Amino acid sequence: MFTNNILYDPVQVDLLISFCSEMGLHSVVLVGHDDGGLLALKVAEKLRTYGGDRKVLPFAKLACFYLVLFWMEVNHHARL
């Protein structure tokens, strides 16, 4: 559904949330680029608004998480 300049299908947001719930995933990190990144942001937005007891980490905490993972990966490869 790419009408009215919407670059994602809102049904995808609900499907992804349902999928994670059905799989029993309690903590997930959604990342993506281009359309996948937009979908990840829309899921976070919906969970922040209507998520009930679900928590969405602020971007600053996620950015620190990614930096730590990147640092660990770089150091791991530097030792090889």
GUROTI-792344 format. One line per 2 residues: their letters; for each residue y, z, x of N, C-alpha, C. Coordinates in Angstrom, 3 decimals. Layout:
a> Y,Z,X,Y,Z,X,Y,Z,X | ...
END
This chain:
mf> -1.172,0.000,0.846,0.000,0.000,0.000,1.240,0.000,0.895 | 1.813,-1.166,1.074,2.993,-1.296,1.922,4.143,-1.858,1.095
tn> 4.550,-1.098,0.111,5.655,-1.530,-0.736,6.830,-0.584,-0.557 | 8.001,-1.082,-0.816,9.225,-0.290,-0.724,9.385,0.388,0.640
ni> 9.017,-0.334,1.710,9.144,0.160,3.081,8.295,1.408,3.360 | 7.250,1.664,2.581,6.331,2.758,2.858,5.261,2.210,3.790
ly> 5.127,2.794,4.966,4.211,2.277,5.974,2.859,2.982,5.968 | 2.586,3.768,4.959,1.302,4.443,4.846,0.954,4.530,3.369
dp> -0.297,4.746,3.097,-0.750,4.916,1.724,-0.830,6.413,1.451 | -0.060,6.939,0.502,-0.081,8.378,0.225,-1.483,8.908,-0.100
vq> -2.370,8.054,-0.581,-3.739,8.482,-0.863,-4.444,8.880,0.431 | -4.078,8.240,1.550,-4.687,8.564,2.844,-4.436,10.024,3.223
vd> -3.271,10.537,2.872,-2.940,11.929,3.178,-3.928,12.842,2.470 | -4.114,12.625,1.177,-5.040,13.456,0.407,-6.478,13.289,0.887
ll> -6.852,12.057,1.234,-8.213,11.816,1.723,-8.475,12.556,3.031 | -7.505,12.548,3.933,-7.685,13.219,5.215,-7.772,14.732,5.039
is> -6.944,15.286,4.180,-6.998,16.725,3.903,-8.343,17.082,3.271 | -8.785,16.279,2.319,-10.078,16.523,1.665,-11.231,16.401,2.654
fc> -11.166,15.396,3.515,-12.213,15.196,4.516,-12.345,16.425,5.412 | -11.226,16.913,5.930,-11.264,18.085,6.805,-11.811,19.303,6.068
se> -11.430,19.469,4.810,-11.929,20.595,4.020,-13.426,20.471,3.782 | -13.883,19.283,3.412,-15.305,19.062,3.138,-16.165,19.249,4.391
mg> -15.610,18.913,5.541,-16.341,19.072,6.802,-16.327,20.526,7.283 | -15.560,21.370,6.609,-15.477,22.777,6.991,-14.606,23.017,8.209
lh> -13.716,22.083,8.492,-12.821,22.213,9.647,-11.651,23.116,9.276 | -11.527,24.208,9.995,-10.461,25.165,9.702,-9.255,24.980,10.609
sv> -9.494,24.417,11.782,-8.406,24.143,12.718,-8.576,22.717,13.225 | -7.545,21.937,13.044,-7.580,20.563,13.528,-6.259,20.239,14.204
vl> -6.325,19.330,15.142,-5.122,18.795,15.768,-5.132,17.313,15.460 | -4.162,16.883,14.701,-4.055,15.477,14.329,-3.052,14.806,15.251
vg> -3.498,13.779,15.924,-2.619,13.009,16.791,-2.822,11.540,16.475 | -1.866,10.769,16.795,-1.979,9.338,16.573,-0.726,8.649,17.050
hd> -0.819,7.363,17.155,0.363,6.580,17.477,0.537,5.562,16.365 | 1.727,5.098,16.210,2.028,4.095,15.197,1.668,4.627,13.805
dg> 0.824,3.942,13.067,0.495,4.357,11.699,-0.271,5.674,11.666 | -1.141,5.910,12.659,-1.892,7.164,12.721,-0.982,8.356,12.948
gl> 0.047,8.172,13.763,1.027,9.233,13.984,1.802,9.551,12.724 | 2.151,8.505,11.988,2.860,8.709,10.722,1.973,9.454,9.733
la> 0.697,9.089,9.681,-0.237,9.777,8.791,-0.361,11.250,9.183 | -0.468,11.539,10.473,-0.555,12.927,10.934,0.685,13.717,10.532
lk> 1.852,13.112,10.662,3.088,13.798,10.266,3.145,14.036,8.766 | 2.695,13.065,7.984,2.717,13.218,6.522,1.728,14.285,6.063
va> 0.578,14.380,6.733,-0.380,15.447,6.407,0.240,16.802,6.722 | 0.860,16.917,7.896,1.515,18.178,8.266,2.612,18.530,7.275
ek> 3.390,17.544,6.872,4.461,17.778,5.902,3.906,18.279,4.575 | 2.829,17.647,4.099,2.250,18.053,2.816,1.650,19.454,2.906
lr> 0.953,19.745,4.008,0.366,21.076,4.153,1.434,22.148,4.288 | 2.528,21.815,4.963,3.619,22.786,5.091,4.242,23.082,3.727
ty> 4.298,22.071,2.871,4.914,22.235,1.558,3.955,22.823,0.528 | 2.726,22.304,0.492,1.784,22.681,-0.567,0.497,23.298,-0.040
gg> 0.456,23.670,1.218,-0.798,24.053,1.855,-1.382,25.398,1.494 | -0.641,26.230,0.791,-1.175,27.543,0.448,-1.368,28.388,1.694
dr> -2.622,28.761,1.975,-2.900,29.623,3.123,-3.099,28.842,4.417 | -2.990,27.539,4.357,-3.117,26.729,5.571,-1.832,26.814,6.371
kv> -1.979,26.843,7.683,-0.809,26.957,8.550,-0.638,25.687,9.351 | 0.599,25.310,9.550,0.945,24.151,10.362,1.819,24.655,11.498
lp> 1.365,24.406,12.723,2.150,24.852,13.870,3.429,24.044,13.995 | 4.515,24.703,14.364,5.754,23.963,14.628,5.566,23.016,15.801
fa> 6.360,21.974,15.839,6.236,20.956,16.880,6.365,21.544,18.278 | 7.260,22.521,18.458,7.465,23.083,19.793,6.174,23.688,20.332
kl> 5.403,24.380,19.483,4.144,24.968,19.936,3.133,23.878,20.232 | 3.100,22.839,19.421,2.179,21.738,19.680,2.540,21.024,20.973
ac> 3.833,20.845,21.225,4.264,20.179,22.457,3.814,20.978,23.670 | 3.925,22.299,23.625,3.450,23.134,24.730,1.944,23.002,24.894
fy> 1.219,22.956,23.787,-0.236,22.793,23.816,-0.603,21.492,24.519 | 0.069,20.397,24.159,-0.226,19.108,24.780,0.114,19.106,26.264
lv> 1.203,19.758,26.634,1.569,19.827,28.050,0.530,20.588,28.857 | 0.001,21.678,28.294,-1.027,22.446,28.989,-2.287,21.599,29.142
lf> -2.700,20.904,28.082,-3.877,20.043,28.173,-3.680,18.946,29.211 | -2.493,18.346,29.234,-2.193,17.298,30.205,-2.256,17.849,31.627
wm> -1.658,19.026,31.831,-1.663,19.657,33.144,-3.087,19.938,33.597 | -3.922,20.451,32.678,-5.313,20.747,33.019,-6.067,19.469,33.381
ev> -5.821,18.403,32.657,-6.489,17.129,32.929,-6.067,16.567,34.287 | -4.791,16.617,34.577,-4.280,16.107,35.860,-4.853,16.932,37.006
nh> -4.855,18.250,36.871,-5.398,19.099,37.938,-6.895,18.883,38.123 | -7.602,18.654,37.048,-9.049,18.418,37.132,-9.317,17.142,37.927
ha> -8.580,16.090,37.636,-8.775,14.823,38.345,-8.282,14.889,39.795 | -7.283,15.717,40.060,-6.764,15.840,41.416,-7.787,16.519,42.331
rl> -8.629,17.375,41.772,-9.641,18.073,42.573,-10.849,17.203,42.878 | -11.049,16.142,42.124,-12.227,15.289,42.326,-12.122,14.423,43.546
END
